[in-house]
Amino acid sequence: MEKPVAPPQLPKVLVVDDEKQNRDLLAELLRNDCRVILAKNGIQAIERAHELQPDLILLDIEMPGLDGYETCRRIREQGSLPIIVVTGHDTLESQLEAFEAGANDLIQKPVSADLLLRKAGLAIDTHQNYQRLLQEKNSLQSMAMNFLSSVGETGTLLNFLRTSIQCRSYIELAHRLSEAMQNLGMQCYGVIRTATGNQYFRSEGEPSPLEKSVLAQVASMGRVFQFKSQLVVNYDHVSMIATNAPMLS
């Protein structure tokens, strides 16, 4: 009997406004598509953003104590959470100040429901895609460091670390790893499992259908193991096989 598939969790949206009627209005507009978290001032918003890591923050500007601009700056110091300012100010100066504080977008009050849902959905999708790509890249980097450490080549590992810091994508990281493998006199092939499908790489050329099949089979067989000259390394988002690796002690 197949296990039931858990439904995907709704994205979290933090709504920040000192006026209850405004918080309730935004919550009502979003409630079918999001899990809404409420905050009534800047301090509360900063705390909940840090604790709950929402997928989007809708932030009012005119609030007692910390205004929206300062709240935005402090949240932005914590990371790259998307922030849309919701404000009644329509001057160029207020818009520029919002972007200067770190906001990603701006919506004018009174809020248009269609515009809010469109902009919120786009911001959430962009943020979630970025987080997935970051996890895939970090997984590949961890796998590469683990592999190079296991074959005992400190100099190659250090060189890989220096060059990988500059990589902007997991595909670029895969090429750096392939180069490191070639410097060790080894060949490799692998797969990066991304949200949009599998991305394959090889020291030379493209993996064959047989190699792709092997990668799929070894993905669940342990973190690191060796069969004769085949060294396999698996992480959540990536698997790699060195085809002529030295025997590990």
C-alpha positions in Angstrom: 0.0 0.0 0.0 1.4 3.4 -1.0 2.0 6.0 1.6 -0.2 9.0 1.3 1.6 12.1 -0.1 1.6 14.9 2.4 0.0 18.1 1.0 2.5 20.9 0.4 2.6 23.5 3.1 1.2 26.9 2.4 3.8 29.7 2.3 4.0 31.9 5.4 3.3 35.7 5.1 4.1 38.1 7.9 1.7 41.0 7.9 2.9 44.1 9.9 0.6 47.0 10.6 -0.2 48.9 13.8 -3.9 49.2 12.8 -5.9 46.1 13.4 -8.4 46.7 10.6 -5.5 46.8 8.1 -4.0 43.6 9.4 -7.4 41.9 9.3 -7.9 43.1 5.7 -4.6 41.7 4.4 -5.1 38.5 6.3 -8.5 38.0 4.8 -7.2 38.6 1.2 -4.4 36.1 1.8 -6.0 33.4 3.9 -6.8 31.0 1.0 -3.3 30.9 -0.3 -1.1 31.6 2.7 -0.5 31.0 6.4 -0.8 34.5 7.8 1.3 35.7 10.8 0.4 39.1 12.3 2.6 41.7 14.0 1.4 45.1 15.3 4.7 47.0 15.5 8.3 46.9 14.3 9.8 45.2 17.3 7.3 42.4 17.1 7.9 42.1 13.3 11.7 41.7 13.7 11.3 39.0 16.4 8.7 37.0 14.3 10.7 37.4 11.1 13.8 36.0 12.9 11.9 33.2 14.6 9.5 32.1 11.9 11.4 32.9 8.6 8.4 33.7 6.6 8.3 33.5 2.8 7.2 37.1 2.5 6.7 40.2 4.7 4.1 42.8 4.1 5.2 45.9 6.0 3.4 49.1 6.8 5.4 52.4 7.0 3.6 54.6 9.5 3.9 52.9 12.8 4.7 54.2 16.3 8.1 53.5 17.7 10.1 51.8 14.9 8.6 53.0 11.6 8.5 50.7 8.5 11.8 52.0 7.1 13.8 51.2 10.1 12.0 47.9 10.6 12.8 47.0 7.0 16.5 47.8 7.5 16.8 45.7 10.6 15.0 42.7 9.0 17.2 43.1 6.0 20.3 42.7 8.2 19.1 39.2 9.1 19.0 38.0 5.6 17.2 38.0 2.2 13.6 37.6 3.2 11.4 39.4 0.6 9.7 42.5 1.9 6.9 44.4 0.2 6.1 47.8 1.7 2.3 48.6 1.9 1.9 52.3 2.3 -0.4 55.2 1.7 2.6 57.4 0.7 2.7 58.0 -3.1 5.7 60.4 -3.4 8.8 59.5 -5.2 10.9 60.3 -2.1 8.9 57.7 0.0 9.3 55.1 -2.6 13.0 55.7 -2.9 13.4 55.5 0.8 11.6 52.2 0.9 13.9 50.7 -1.6 16.9 52.3 0.1 15.8 50.5 3.3 15.9 47.2 1.5 12.3 46.6 0.3 11.8 44.5 -2.7 8.6 46.0 -3.9 5.8 48.5 -2.9 2.0 48.4 -2.9 -0.1 51.5 -2.5 -3.0 51.8 -0.1 -5.9 51.3 -0.5 -4.8 47.9 -1.5 -6.0 46.3 -4.7 -6.7 42.6 -4.0 -5.6 41.4 -7.5 -2.4 43.4 -7.4 -1.6 42.2 -3.9 -2.1 38.5 -4.7 -0.1 38.9 -8.0 2.9 40.6 -6.4 2.8 38.4 -3.3 2.7 35.2 -5.4 5.6 36.4 -7.5 7.8 37.4 -4.5 7.1 34.0 -2.7 7.9 32.0 -5.8 11.2 33.9 -6.4 12.2 33.4 -2.7 11.4 29.7 -2.6 13.2 29.0 -5.9 16.2 30.8 -4.6 16.2 28.8 -1.4 16.0 25.5 -3.3 18.9 26.5 -5.5 20.9 27.5 -2.5 20.3 24.1 -0.9 21.3 22.3 -4.0 24.5 24.4 -4.4 25.4 23.9 -0.7 24.8 20.2 -1.0 27.1 19.8 -3.9 29.8 21.9 -2.2 29.6 19.7 0.9 29.8 16.6 -1.2 32.8 17.8 -3.1 34.7 18.7 0.1 33.8 15.4 1.7 35.0 13.5 -1.4 38.3 15.4 -1.8 39.0 15.0 1.9 38.4 11.2 1.7 41.0 10.8 -1.0 43.5 12.7 1.1 44.4 15.5 -1.3 44.6 18.5 0.9 46.2 20.8 -1.8 43.4 20.0 -4.3 40.8 20.5 -1.6 42.1 23.9 -0.7 42.2 25.0 -4.3 38.7 23.8 -4.8 37.5 25.7 -1.7 39.2 28.9 -3.1 37.5 28.6 -6.5 34.2 27.3 -5.3 33.6 30.4 -3.2 33.2 32.5 -6.4 30.7 30.0 -8.0 27.2 31.4 -8.5 25.4 28.2 -9.4 25.6 24.5 -8.7 26.4 23.8 -12.4 29.5 26.0 -12.1 30.4 24.1 -8.9 30.1 20.8 -10.8 32.6 22.0 -13.4 35.0 23.1 -10.6 34.7 19.6 -9.0 35.3 17.9 -12.4 38.5 20.0 -12.8 39.6 19.0 -9.3 39.1 15.3 -10.2 41.1 15.6 -13.4 43.9 17.2 -11.4 43.9 14.1 -9.3 44.1 11.9 -12.4 40.5 10.7 -11.9 37.3 10.8 -14.0 33.9 11.4 -12.5 30.2 11.7 -13.4 27.3 12.8 -11.4 23.8 14.2 -11.1 22.4 17.3 -9.3 18.7 16.8 -8.4 17.0 20.1 -8.8 13.5 21.4 -8.4 13.2 21.5 -12.2 14.7 18.1 -13.0 18.1 16.3 -13.0 21.2 18.1 -14.2 24.1 15.7 -15.2 27.8 16.4 -15.4 30.9 14.5 -16.4 34.6 15.1 -16.5 34.5 14.6 -20.2 31.4 14.7 -22.3 27.9 13.7 -21.1 27.0 10.7 -18.9 25.7 7.7 -20.9 22.2 6.3 -20.3 23.9 3.4 -18.3 25.7 5.9 -16.1 22.5 7.8 -15.5 20.8 4.6 -14.5 23.7 3.7 -12.1 23.4 7.2 -10.5 19.7 6.6 -9.8 20.4 3.2 -8.2 23.2 4.3 -5.9 21.4 7.4 -4.7 19.9 5.6 -1.7 22.9 3.3 -0.9 24.7 5.4 1.7 26.7 8.6 2.0 30.1 7.2 0.9 31.0 3.8 -0.3 33.4 2.1 -2.7 33.1 -0.8 -5.1 36.6 -1.7 -6.5 37.7 1.5 -8.3 34.2 3.1 -8.2 33.9 5.6 -5.3 30.3 6.8 -4.7 29.4 9.9 -2.7 25.7 10.8 -2.0 24.1 13.9 -0.6 20.5 15.0 -0.5 20.6 16.9 -3.8 23.7 15.3 -5.5 25.3 12.0 -6.3 28.8 11.5 -7.8 30.9 8.5 -8.9 34.6 8.6 -9.4 35.4 5.9 -11.9 39.1 5.2 -11.2 39.5 6.2 -7.5 42.2 4.9 -5.3 41.1 2.4 -2.6 40.2 4.1 0.6 41.8 2.8 3.8 
